[in-house]
Amino acid sequence: MKRFIGQLLLFTAILVLFLVTVLLLPPTPRSATSGINEKLEMDRLLKDVKSPRIILVGGSNISLSINSGMIKDTLHLNPINTGLSVNIGLSYMLDNTLRYLQSGDIVVISAEYSHFFKNLAYGGEDLAKIALEVSRKELFQLRFQQLRNIIPHVPNQAFTKLKSSEYFFTPDSPDIYGLDSFNEYGDNVSHWNLPGRQVRPINPLPTECDLFVFDLLSEFKSKAETRCFLNNQLSC
């Protein structure tokens, strides 16, 4: 029995070491062109864009549907579109926005319907990609529930780097989710001149709403107000 347990622990240790080693490899050529890498540029915008600012928070519903140039021209505010993917999770979107919040910012939160069901507010595959490849420091800033959500995606994230298709591929044309799809405000504009597509509704629709999502929104509001109070800017 002791021998079996010892061999099992050795096998597990070797497997974990293998996964960690593969995860530490540089991004594959295909992965490096993925739109999820736009996260770094969006963080730069959140850090460097001057007030007055309007920050748009959401998933691809925000990324694909906003014309920030019109917002800037009509409202005379500097727009920052942080929308990327629903699978990043609303919790991460709010926490990441809070890090860069400035006094006087206007934050528009447009959560996707999916964020209110099946624990998706704490992220999934795309959050794993951010934390394990795009910006690895994020891994140490995630909540416990976010870590639980991304663990199932770790093996796939690792083994994807071993696929030949990640190194030898023909880019999609057009690739509306590619890194080159975004404009200077963070809008995904690659689809603007494409013909429309018929969208099928989700079926069956979820029935039980995750009430903790409202706690996340309330928490964000409270922390944002506290941040403004500490800066003596109650109008934030």
C-alpha positions in Angstrom: 0.0 0.0 0.0 2.8 2.4 0.9 4.5 1.6 -2.4 1.3 2.3 -4.3 0.8 5.6 -2.5 4.4 6.6 -3.1 4.2 5.8 -6.8 0.9 7.7 -7.1 2.5 10.8 -5.4 5.5 10.5 -7.7 3.3 10.3 -10.8 1.2 13.3 -9.6 4.4 15.3 -8.9 5.8 14.5 -12.4 2.4 15.4 -14.0 2.2 18.8 -12.1 5.8 19.6 -13.0 5.1 18.8 -16.6 2.0 21.0 -16.7 3.8 23.9 -15.0 6.8 23.6 -17.4 4.5 23.7 -20.5 2.5 26.6 -19.1 5.7 28.6 -18.7 6.5 28.3 -22.4 6.0 31.4 -24.5 2.6 31.9 -26.2 2.2 30.0 -29.4 2.0 32.1 -32.7 -1.8 31.5 -32.9 -2.3 32.4 -29.2 -0.2 35.6 -29.6 -2.6 36.9 -32.2 -5.7 36.2 -30.1 -7.9 39.2 -29.2 -7.6 38.3 -25.5 -4.1 39.9 -25.6 -5.8 43.2 -26.1 -6.3 43.1 -22.3 -2.8 44.6 -21.9 -3.6 47.6 -24.2 -6.9 48.1 -22.4 -5.0 48.3 -19.1 -2.7 50.8 -20.6 -5.7 52.9 -21.7 -7.1 52.7 -18.1 -3.8 53.9 -16.8 -2.9 56.6 -19.2 -6.1 58.1 -20.7 -6.8 61.5 -19.1 -10.0 62.7 -17.5 -12.8 63.2 -18.2 -13.3 59.5 -18.9 -16.2 57.1 -19.5 -15.2 53.5 -18.9 -17.4 50.8 -20.5 -17.3 47.4 -18.7 -18.7 44.2 -20.1 -17.9 41.3 -22.4 -18.1 41.0 -26.2 -21.5 42.6 -25.9 -19.6 45.8 -25.2 -16.6 45.0 -27.4 -18.6 44.4 -30.6 -21.4 47.0 -30.2 -19.9 50.3 -29.2 -18.8 53.2 -31.4 -16.6 55.1 -28.9 -15.7 57.7 -31.5 -19.4 58.9 -31.4 -19.3 58.9 -27.6 -16.3 61.1 -27.6 -17.7 63.5 -30.2 -21.1 63.9 -28.6 -20.4 63.6 -24.9 -16.9 65.1 -25.0 -15.6 62.3 -22.7 -12.6 60.1 -23.3 -14.0 56.6 -23.8 -12.3 53.4 -22.8 -13.9 50.2 -24.0 -12.7 47.3 -21.8 -15.1 44.7 -23.3 -13.4 41.4 -24.3 -15.1 38.2 -23.5 -17.9 36.9 -21.2 -15.6 34.2 -20.0 -13.4 36.6 -18.2 -16.2 37.0 -15.7 -17.8 40.0 -14.2 -15.9 39.7 -11.0 -12.6 40.1 -12.8 -13.9 43.0 -14.9 -15.0 44.9 -11.9 -11.9 44.3 -9.9 -9.6 45.2 -12.8 -11.5 48.4 -13.4 -11.3 49.4 -9.7 -7.5 49.2 -9.9 -7.3 52.0 -12.4 -10.3 54.1 -11.3 -9.8 57.9 -11.2 -11.8 60.6 -9.5 -14.5 61.9 -11.9 -14.7 58.6 -14.0 -18.0 57.5 -15.3 -18.3 53.7 -15.3 -21.0 52.0 -17.4 -21.4 48.3 -16.5 -23.2 46.2 -19.0 -23.0 42.6 -17.7 -23.9 39.9 -20.1 -26.9 37.7 -19.3 -24.6 34.7 -18.8 -22.9 36.4 -15.9 -26.0 35.9 -13.8 -26.1 32.1 -14.2 -24.0 29.0 -13.5 -21.3 30.8 -11.6 -19.9 32.4 -14.8 -19.4 35.7 -13.0 -16.2 34.3 -11.6 -14.8 33.5 -15.0 -13.8 30.6 -17.2 -11.5 29.7 -20.0 -10.5 33.2 -21.0 -9.8 34.2 -17.4 -7.5 31.1 -17.3 -5.7 32.3 -20.4 -5.2 35.8 -19.0 -3.9 34.5 -15.6 -1.7 31.7 -17.1 -0.3 33.4 -20.2 -1.3 37.0 -21.0 -0.6 38.6 -17.6 0.6 36.0 -15.2 0.7 38.4 -12.2 -3.1 38.3 -12.4 -3.0 34.8 -11.0 -2.0 36.1 -7.6 -4.8 38.7 -7.5 -7.7 36.3 -8.2 -10.4 35.4 -5.7 -10.7 31.9 -4.4 -13.8 31.2 -6.4 -12.1 32.5 -9.6 -9.2 30.1 -9.0 -11.7 27.2 -8.6 -13.3 28.2 -11.9 -10.1 28.3 -13.9 -8.6 25.0 -12.5 -10.6 22.8 -15.0 -9.1 24.8 -17.9 -5.5 24.5 -16.8 -4.8 21.1 -18.6 -6.2 22.4 -21.8 -4.3 25.6 -21.6 -1.1 23.6 -21.2 -1.7 20.9 -23.9 -2.8 23.5 -26.4 0.8 24.6 -26.6 1.7 21.1 -27.8 -0.6 21.2 -30.8 1.0 21.7 -34.2 -2.0 23.7 -35.3 -0.9 26.4 -32.9 2.4 26.9 -34.8 1.4 26.1 -38.4 -1.9 27.7 -39.3 -3.6 30.0 -41.8 -5.1 33.1 -40.1 -8.8 33.5 -40.4 -10.0 36.1 -42.9 -11.4 38.1 -41.4 -10.7 37.2 -37.8 -13.1 39.3 -35.9 -11.6 38.2 -32.6 -8.0 38.8 -33.5 -5.6 41.2 -31.9 -5.8 43.5 -34.8 -9.6 43.9 -34.5 -9.5 46.8 -32.0 -9.3 50.5 -32.5 -7.6 53.1 -30.3 -10.6 53.2 -27.9 -10.8 49.4 -27.4 -13.8 48.9 -29.7 -13.7 45.7 -31.8 -14.4 47.1 -35.3 -13.4 44.3 -37.6 -17.0 43.2 -38.2 -18.5 46.6 -38.9 -18.7 46.1 -42.7 -19.5 42.4 -42.7 -23.0 41.1 -43.5 -25.3 40.4 -40.6 -25.8 36.9 -39.2 -28.9 35.2 -37.7 -28.3 34.6 -34.0 -29.9 31.6 -32.4 -31.3 32.1 -28.8 -29.9 30.1 -25.9 -32.0 27.1 -25.4 -32.9 26.1 -22.8 -32.6 29.3 -20.9 -31.2 29.1 -17.3 -33.8 29.5 -14.6 -31.9 30.1 -11.4 -30.2 33.5 -11.1 -26.9 33.7 -9.1 -27.8 36.3 -6.5 -24.2 36.8 -5.5 -23.7 38.8 -8.7 -25.6 41.6 -7.1 -23.3 41.5 -4.2 -20.3 41.9 -6.6 -22.0 45.0 -8.1 -22.7 46.5 -4.7 -19.2 45.8 -3.6 -17.8 47.6 -6.6 -20.0 50.6 -6.0 -18.9 50.7 -2.3 -15.2 50.4 -3.1 -15.4 53.0 -5.9 -17.1 55.5 -3.6 -14.5 54.9 -0.8 -11.8 55.4 -3.3 -13.3 58.7 -4.3 -13.8 59.7 -0.7 -10.2 59.1 0.1 -9.3 61.4 -2.8 -11.7 64.0 -1.5 -13.7 63.8 -4.7 -17.2 63.0 -3.7 -18.5 63.6 -7.2 -16.7 60.5 -8.6 
